[in-house]
Amino acid sequence: MLKLGFGLADLACTRFAFSPLWEVVASVRVLKNPGEHPLHRPWVTAVRPRLEASGLDWGMLSDLVPVPTRVIPAFVCPPPVTTSPDLEVELATMRSTPPGDVRGYGDSPRLTVLREDPAAGLERLADVIRGYWAITLAPYWPRIRTLLEGDVLYRARRLAEGGAHSLLNDLDPAVRWEDDTLFVAHRHVSAVRELGGRGLLLVPSVFVWPRLFSVTAPPWQPTLRYSPRGVATLWERRTTGVPEALAAVLGRSRALLLAELDTPASTTHLSGRTGMSMGGVSQHLTALRDAGLVSAHRSGRYVLYARSEAGETLLSAAARPA
């Protein structure tokens, strides 16, 4: 059991943040042991062949994320210092880790460069993470981010309606707030920590399910990573038709493609699913991409298209009853 002691200043400094880098690290756990994460099986089924076809050597990253997971080196996934950092911001923080904090992790030959030349090792690790992100997470990030943002909005309402007690007692079944202390039922951690005026950083994470992860060691702000509400629906196919209002604005073909991109897909797959010609699909996707409604991500020999955050918002708005 981890016990986090709060003071008045800690409640005032408690905040939320997202972390693309942490999602990278947590997703590695899922790929290495998918049997423990049945919720994410659709994602594993989709990305594993792409990762193998890409030829990316991600063994260095894999070796830093052991399974079963007791401890992950803090320098691999430092808690975010801003509310919504992009991956490059977090990689810059990782690359600035003091050499003494990098040496000594693991005896894998693939980690030798981290032990012998930490600066060069961190640069190489950053390159591996960029490649891994582009193949496995970038096409899905708009959907993931939408879920995370929805969770934070819900938590903000809990705070506004019932205060910190209502917020903290609703985070996870393994979390309990009582007498100015947050009790976190951990598999491998038993400790008492005073937050000391630093507050608590709350990071919703889709790939952390079904566990909780925490950071309490300095210099980072104490952090709790938890599963967001609705994570069980993340990989469900949610679109069943083309909203007529959207078709009236974009045209039926483009509205159909936007609806079909509930999961990232190639031009070939979209052509087969919609009955449109390859050339027609390509032309419409170019127009949607120029408008910022879809994004393109190269995965090996293929280019995968995915709805952008703007596309997600537009489709959701058009699907609501008038």
Protein Blocks (a to p, Z undefined) as FASTA:
>chain_A
ZZddddfklmmmgccdddfklmmmmmmmmmmmmmlmmmlmmmmmmmmmmmmmnopacklm
mmmmccddfbdcfklmgcdfbfbdcfklmmmmmmmpcfklmgopajbfklmmmmmmmmlm
mmmmmmmmmmmmmmmmmmmmmmmmmmmmmmmmmmmmmmmmnojmlmmmmmpmkbcceehi
acdddfkbccdddeklnopaddddfklpccdcddfbdfbdcddddddehklmmmpcfbfb
dcfklmmmnopklmmmmmmmmpgcdfklmmmmnopafklmmmmmmmmmmnopaccddehj
bccddddfklmmmmmmmmpcZZ
